[in-house]
Amino acid sequence: MLLRTDLVAMMPSRLVAQDPALKAVAAPIDVPGFEMVMLWHERVHRDPAHRWLRERICAHS
């Protein structure tokens, strides 16, 4: 999407490294880190498919 626009995006450098057409530059401001969290409704807490998805996400973070 970025390749077809003149917009900029703030994203992890590992995503930029996968495409030589994208250029990574340092942000002109101090950008604080962030914490990733997962939330889900109680009705899907024991759902096997949802549990599988949560496990995959945790394995790759």
C-alpha positions in Angstrom: 0.0 0.0 0.0 2.8 2.4 0.8 4.4 1.9 -2.5 1.3 3.3 -4.3 1.1 6.5 -2.3 3.1 9.5 -1.1 2.2 8.8 2.5 4.6 7.8 5.2 4.1 5.2 8.0 5.7 4.5 11.3 6.3 0.7 11.5 8.8 -1.8 12.8 12.0 -1.8 10.8 11.8 -5.5 10.3 8.8 -5.0 8.0 10.7 -2.4 6.0 13.7 -4.6 5.6 11.6 -7.2 3.6 11.0 -4.8 0.7 14.0 -3.0 -0.9 11.5 -0.4 -2.5 10.8 1.0 1.0 13.2 3.3 2.7 13.7 3.4 6.5 14.6 6.7 8.2 14.9 7.7 11.8 11.8 9.4 13.2 12.3 13.2 13.8 10.8 12.9 17.3 11.3 10.6 20.2 8.9 7.7 19.9 8.1 5.8 23.1 7.8 2.0 23.0 4.5 0.2 23.3 3.1 -2.8 24.9 1.1 -5.4 22.9 -1.9 -7.0 24.6 -4.6 -9.4 23.6 -8.2 -9.1 24.7 -11.1 -11.4 23.9 -14.7 -12.0 25.0 -15.3 -14.6 27.7 -17.5 -16.7 25.3 -14.4 -17.5 23.1 -12.0 -18.1 25.9 -12.4 -21.9 25.6 -13.0 -22.0 21.9 -10.4 -24.3 20.3 -10.0 -22.2 17.2 -9.6 -19.0 19.2 -7.2 -20.7 21.6 -5.1 -21.9 18.6 -4.9 -18.4 17.2 -3.8 -16.9 20.6 -1.1 -19.5 20.9 0.2 -18.7 17.4 0.3 -15.0 18.2 2.2 -15.6 21.4 4.6 -17.9 19.7 5.6 -15.2 17.2 5.9 -12.3 19.6 
